[in-house]
Amino acid sequence: MNLRDKQILHIALPSIVSNITVPLLGLVDVAITGHLGSAAYIGAIAVGGMLFNIIYWMFAFLRMGTSGMTSQALGARNLPEVVSVLLRATMVSLLISAVMLCLQVPVRELSLAIIAPSEEVAAYTRTYFNICIWGAPAALALFALTGWCVGMQNSKIPMAVSIAQNLVNILLSLVLVYWGGMTIEGVALGTVIALYAGLLLSLSLIMRNYLRLKKYLRLQMVATRESLLRFFMLNKDIFLRTCCLILVHFFFISAGAKLGDAELAVNTILMQLFMLYSYIMDGFAFAGEAMVGKAIGAQARGIYDDTVKRLFRWGWLLAALFTVAYFLFGEAYISVLTDNAEVVASAQEYQPWTLLFPVCGVAAFIWDGVYIGATATKGMLISMASGTAVFFLLYLLLVPSWGNHGLWVAFVCYLAVRGISLALTRHRIWR
């Protein structure tokens, strides 16, 4: 195996393991609350979990922007800037979380007003939210630390932290609920404690592995006007891109709900196949962030070209494997998740659309990683805005006559347009 391929896998595989632990935690939370005797508990976990997914997703730029800037500084052997990026990103994450804590009541009430759950679910959601919001400083700081580690070509630390954090969360939730006599509070408290446990572990591992960089600390470089301006300009584009992404994904679910309960169930089940694919492909996107950023920082055009070429080889290989797997085992997957005859029949009708996920999405995922590493965030925003515009245009044109099939056409075209747009503007990466 080529050295570059080994480097890609060295970063991608631990990242994939980290990503896969995320849905596991959600399933365990649902399983715990599902045995508490009231469906309202499950509803509160679903609504509260969605709220925090949106909130934290919006600030994912703390990870992506930090990764690109760190890898470029590392490639340029600018070690004082490597250290400064870590402190700068962590400082910004704590400032944002402080604002979130101050605005928690209006954010909570506005969110509940938009979602409009039942009064019982809303009451439990408030309890869940009021506890989980205090984990925001740890959650956002972990974004910054994870991005820095990926930029340092080290995805093993985030993997170890993710696994440990989720294990602590699961164990604490079980203990607090089944032995501590708590209900929704136990699940929420387990989440908060696990976040701070993950933060402490991440800091300790970074200190153990990178304490030698302490001599490059230059406090005057951390919060200069120029460095903060660049940080926020880059992350502004990523933030707006993420808002578009959230809009498409949550509108997809809500639009399915308007088409009927069966369509909502089908779309929810089949969308899990896309999420599984995204967890795997994100690992290779992370490798792209780290390796492309380092190559650009070192001004090594040959390494950059070879890295992009090999990332796409892995991407297309995975796309082929996922397409074959979805074709062969898609119906079996549907049958495992539900035995409702109507839902199974409808899911089999729409299942062919899942065969387009890998092919239509591969370029978007790989190019996203490349662009993040290159800190070419404007191109990422343009591609996402283009894909979002196509999604809503096709939704308006096709759904009235094609129903749920029109919604799926809009989604797969949204994926394809993102990849095409990024490919068309790739010449701007190497400046």
C-alpha positions in Angstrom: 0.0 0.0 0.0 1.3 3.5 -0.9 2.6 5.6 1.9 -0.1 8.3 1.2 -2.8 5.7 1.4 -1.5 4.6 4.8 -1.5 8.2 6.0 -5.1 8.6 4.8 -6.2 5.4 6.6 -4.2 6.4 9.7 -6.5 9.5 10.0 -9.7 8.2 8.5 -10.2 4.9 10.4 -10.1 6.4 14.0 -12.4 9.2 12.8 -14.9 6.7 11.5 -14.9 4.9 14.8 -15.5 8.2 16.6 -18.4 9.0 14.3 -20.1 5.6 14.7 -20.3 6.0 18.5 -22.6 9.0 18.1 -25.8 7.2 16.9 -25.1 4.4 19.5 -25.5 6.9 22.3 -28.8 8.2 20.9 -30.2 4.7 20.7 -29.2 4.0 24.3 -30.9 7.2 25.6 -34.1 6.2 23.7 -33.8 2.7 25.1 -33.4 4.0 28.7 -36.3 6.4 28.5 -38.4 3.9 26.6 -38.6 1.8 29.8 -39.7 4.6 32.1 -43.4 4.1 31.6 -44.4 7.2 29.6 -44.1 7.9 25.9 -43.6 11.6 26.8 -40.1 10.7 28.0 -39.1 9.4 24.6 -40.6 12.5 23.0 -38.6 14.8 25.3 -35.4 13.0 24.4 -36.2 13.3 20.7 -37.1 17.0 20.9 -34.3 17.9 23.3 -31.8 15.9 21.4 -32.8 17.6 18.1 -32.5 21.0 19.7 -28.9 20.3 20.9 -28.0 18.7 17.6 -29.1 21.9 15.8 -27.3 24.2 18.3 -24.1 22.3 18.3 -24.2 21.6 14.6 -24.4 25.4 14.0 -21.0 25.8 15.8 -19.3 22.9 14.1 -17.1 25.6 12.4 -15.1 25.5 15.7 -13.9 22.1 14.6 -13.7 22.5 10.8 -12.0 26.0 10.8 -9.6 24.9 13.5 -8.6 21.8 11.6 -7.7 23.7 8.4 -5.8 26.5 10.1 -3.8 24.1 12.3 -2.8 21.7 9.5 -1.6 24.7 7.3 0.4 26.1 10.2 1.9 22.6 10.8 2.8 22.2 7.2 4.5 25.6 7.2 6.4 24.5 10.4 4.9 27.7 12.1 4.7 26.1 15.5 3.9 29.3 17.4 0.8 29.6 15.2 0.0 26.0 15.8 -0.2 26.7 19.5 -2.0 30.0 19.0 -4.7 28.4 16.9 -5.4 25.9 19.8 -5.7 28.7 22.4 -7.7 31.0 20.0 -10.3 28.4 19.1 -10.7 27.3 22.7 -11.1 30.9 23.8 -13.8 31.5 21.2 -15.6 28.3 22.1 -15.8 29.4 25.7 -17.1 32.9 24.8 -19.8 31.4 22.5 -20.9 29.0 25.3 -21.1 31.9 27.8 -23.5 33.7 25.4 -25.5 30.5 25.0 -25.8 30.2 28.8 -27.0 33.8 29.1 -29.6 33.3 26.4 -30.7 29.8 27.3 -34.3 30.7 28.3 -35.3 32.6 25.1 -33.5 30.0 23.0 -35.4 27.2 24.8 -38.8 28.9 24.6 -38.5 29.9 21.0 -37.4 26.4 20.0 -40.4 24.9 21.8 -42.8 27.4 20.2 -41.5 26.4 16.8 -41.7 22.6 17.4 -44.9 22.8 19.4 -44.8 19.5 21.2 -47.6 18.4 23.6 -47.6 20.1 27.0 -46.3 17.0 28.8 -43.4 16.6 26.3 -42.6 20.3 26.5 -42.4 20.1 30.3 -39.9 17.2 30.2 -38.0 18.8 27.3 -37.5 21.9 29.5 -36.1 19.8 32.3 -33.8 18.0 29.8 -32.7 21.3 28.2 -32.1 23.1 31.6 -29.6 20.5 32.6 -27.9 19.8 29.2 -27.3 23.4 28.4 -24.6 23.5 31.1 -22.6 21.0 29.1 -22.3 23.6 26.3 -18.8 24.9 27.4 -17.4 21.4 27.3 -19.2 20.5 24.1 -17.9 23.5 22.2 -14.4 23.3 23.7 -14.3 19.7 22.5 -15.1 20.9 19.0 -12.0 23.1 19.1 -9.7 20.5 20.6 -10.9 17.8 18.1 -10.3 20.1 15.2 -6.8 20.9 16.5 -6.0 17.2 16.9 -7.2 16.4 13.3 -5.1 19.3 12.0 -2.1 17.8 13.8 -2.7 14.6 11.8 -3.9 12.9 15.0 -7.4 11.4 15.0 -6.6 8.8 17.7 -7.0 11.3 20.5 -10.6 12.3 19.3 -11.4 8.6 18.9 -10.3 7.7 22.4 -12.2 10.7 23.9 -15.4 9.9 21.9 -15.4 6.3 23.0 -14.7 7.1 26.7 -17.2 9.9 26.7 -20.0 7.8 25.3 -19.2 4.9 27.7 -19.3 7.3 30.7 -22.6 8.8 29.4 -24.2 5.4 29.0 -23.1 4.0 32.4 -24.0 7.2 34.3 -27.4 7.4 32.7 -28.1 3.8 33.6 -26.9 4.3 37.2 -28.8 7.6 37.7 -32.0 6.3 36.2 -32.2 2.7 37.5 -30.3 3.1 40.8 -30.6 6.8 41.5 -34.4 7.0 41.0 -34.2 9.7 38.4 -36.1 9.9 35.1 -35.3 12.4 32.4 -32.9 14.3 34.8 -30.7 11.2 35.0 -30.2 11.0 31.2 -29.5 14.7 31.0 -27.1 14.7 33.9 -25.3 11.7 32.5 -24.8 13.6 29.3 -23.4 16.7 31.0 -21.0 14.8 33.3 -19.8 12.8 30.3 -19.0 16.0 28.3 -16.8 17.3 31.0 -15.1 13.9 31.4 -14.4 14.0 27.7 -13.0 17.5 27.9 -10.7 16.6 30.8 -9.5 13.4 29.0 -8.9 15.4 25.8 -6.9 18.1 27.6 -4.8 15.4 29.4 -4.0 13.5 26.2 -3.1 16.7 24.4 -0.8 17.8 27.3 0.8 14.4 27.3 1.4 14.3 23.6 2.2 17.9 22.8 3.6 19.5 26.0 6.8 20.0 24.1 5.1 22.7 22.1 4.7 24.8 25.2 8.0 26.6 24.4 6.3 28.0 21.2 3.5 29.7 23.2 3.3 33.4 22.3 0.4 34.9 24.1 0.6 38.1 22.1 -0.2 36.1 19.0 -3.4 34.5 20.3 -5.8 37.4 20.1 -4.4 39.9 17.6 -6.8 41.8 15.5 -5.5 40.1 12.3 -5.7 36.6 13.7 -9.2 37.0 15.1 -10.4 38.6 11.9 -9.1 35.7 9.8 -10.6 33.2 12.2 -14.1 34.8 12.1 -14.0 35.4 8.4 -13.2 31.8 7.6 -15.7 30.5 10.1 -18.5 32.9 9.0 -18.6 31.0 5.7 -18.7 27.6 7.5 -21.4 28.8 9.8 -23.6 30.0 7.0 -22.9 26.7 5.1 -24.0 24.7 8.1 -27.2 26.7 8.4 -28.1 25.7 4.8 -27.3 22.1 5.6 -29.5 22.1 8.7 -32.3 23.8 6.7 -32.3 21.1 4.0 -32.1 18.1 6.4 -34.8 19.2 8.8 -37.0 20.5 6.0 -36.7 17.1 4.4 -38.1 15.4 7.5 -40.9 18.0 8.0 -41.9 17.8 4.4 -42.2 14.0 4.7 -44.4 14.5 7.7 -46.8 16.7 5.7 -47.1 13.9 3.1 -48.3 11.4 5.6 -47.3 9.2 8.5 -46.2 6.4 6.3 -44.0 8.7 4.2 -42.5 10.2 7.4 -41.7 6.7 8.7 -40.2 5.6 5.4 -38.1 8.8 5.0 -36.8 8.5 8.6 -35.8 4.8 8.1 -34.1 5.3 4.7 -32.4 8.5 5.8 -30.5 6.4 8.3 -28.7 4.7 5.4 -27.5 8.1 4.3 -26.3 8.9 7.8 -24.4 5.7 7.9 -22.7 6.5 4.6 -21.9 10.0 5.9 -20.3 8.7 9.1 -17.9 6.6 7.0 -17.2 9.3 4.3 -16.6 11.9 7.0 -13.6 9.9 8.1 -12.0 10.4 4.7 -13.1 14.0 4.7 -11.2 14.4 8.0 -8.1 12.9 6.3 -8.5 15.4 3.5 -8.6 18.3 6.0 -5.5 17.2 7.7 -3.3 16.2 4.8 -4.4 18.9 2.3 -3.9 21.6 4.9 -0.4 20.3 5.7 0.5 20.1 2.0 -0.7 23.7 1.3 1.1 25.0 4.4 4.3 23.4 3.1 3.6 24.6 -0.4 4.0 21.0 -1.6 1.8 21.0 -4.8 2.8 17.4 -5.7 1.7 16.0 -2.3 -1.5 18.0 -2.6 -2.3 16.6 -6.0 -1.5 13.0 -5.0 -3.5 13.3 -1.8 -6.6 14.5 -3.6 -6.3 11.8 -6.2 -6.0 9.0 -3.6 -8.8 10.4 -1.5 -11.1 10.1 -4.5 -9.9 6.6 -5.2 -11.0 5.6 -1.6 -14.2 7.6 -2.0 -15.3 5.9 -5.2 -14.3 2.5 -3.8 -16.6 3.1 -0.8 -19.3 4.5 -3.0 -19.3 1.3 -5.1 -19.3 -0.9 -1.9 -22.2 1.0 -0.3 -24.2 0.9 -3.6 -23.8 -2.9 -3.8 -24.6 -3.3 -0.1 -27.7 -1.2 -0.3 -28.8 -3.1 -3.4 -28.3 -6.5 -1.8 -29.3 -5.8 1.8 -31.6 -2.8 1.6 -34.9 -4.7 2.0 -33.5 -6.8 4.8 -32.5 -3.6 6.6 -36.0 -2.3 6.3 -37.5 -5.5 7.7 -35.2 -5.4 10.7 -36.3 -1.8 11.7 -40.1 -2.3 11.2 -42.7 -5.0 10.7 -45.4 -2.6 9.7 -46.6 -4.0 6.4 -47.6 -0.5 5.0 -44.2 1.0 5.9 -42.3 -2.0 4.6 -44.1 -1.8 1.3 -43.6 1.9 0.9 -39.9 1.7 1.9 -39.3 -0.9 -0.7 -40.8 1.5 -3.3 -38.5 4.3 -2.3 -35.5 2.2 -1.5 -33.9 2.5 -5.1 -33.3 6.2 -4.2 -30.8 5.1 -1.6 -28.7 3.6 -4.3 -27.9 7.1 -5.5 -26.7 8.3 -2.1 -23.1 7.0 -2.5 -22.6 8.1 -6.1 -24.2 11.5 -5.8 -22.6 12.3 -2.4 -19.0 11.1 -2.8 -17.6 14.3 -4.5 -19.3 16.5 -1.9 -17.8 14.7 1.0 -14.2 14.5 -0.4 -14.2 18.0 -1.7 -15.5 19.3 1.6 -12.5 17.9 3.4 -10.1 19.3 0.8 -11.7 22.7 1.0 -11.6 22.8 4.8 -7.9 21.8 4.7 -7.3 24.6 2.2 -9.4 27.1 4.3 -11.2 27.8 1.0 -14.5 28.4 2.9 -16.1 30.7 0.4 -16.2 27.9 -2.2 -17.9 25.6 0.4 -20.5 28.2 1.1 -21.2 28.8 -2.6 -21.6 25.0 -3.2 -23.9 24.5 -0.3 -26.0 27.6 -1.3 -26.3 26.2 -4.8 -27.3 22.8 -3.6 -29.9 24.3 -1.2 -31.4 26.4 -4.0 -31.7 23.4 -6.3 -33.3 21.3 -3.5 -36.0 23.9 -2.8 -36.6 24.6 -6.5 -37.1 20.9 -7.3 -39.2 20.5 -4.2 -41.6 23.2 -5.4 -41.6 21.8 -9.0 -41.8 18.1 -8.3 -43.5 17.3 -5.0 -47.0 18.6 -6.0 -47.2 16.0 -8.8 -44.6 13.4 -7.8 -45.2 13.4 -4.0 -42.5 11.7 -1.9 -40.6 10.7 -5.0 -40.2 14.4 -5.9 -38.7 15.0 -2.4 -36.1 12.2 -2.9 -35.2 13.6 -6.4 -34.6 17.0 -4.8 -32.4 15.5 -2.1 -30.1 13.4 -4.3 -29.8 16.4 -6.8 -28.8 18.6 -3.8 -26.0 16.2 -3.0 -24.8 16.0 -6.6 -24.9 19.8 -7.2 -22.8 20.3 -4.1 -20.1 18.0 -5.4 -20.2 19.5 -8.9 -20.0 23.0 -7.7 -16.9 22.2 -5.6 -15.3 20.4 -8.5 -15.8 23.4 -10.8 -14.1 25.9 -8.4 -11.3 23.6 -7.3 -8.8 25.6 -9.3 -9.1 28.4 -6.7 -7.7 26.2 -3.9 -4.1 26.5 -4.9 -3.4 30.2 -4.9 
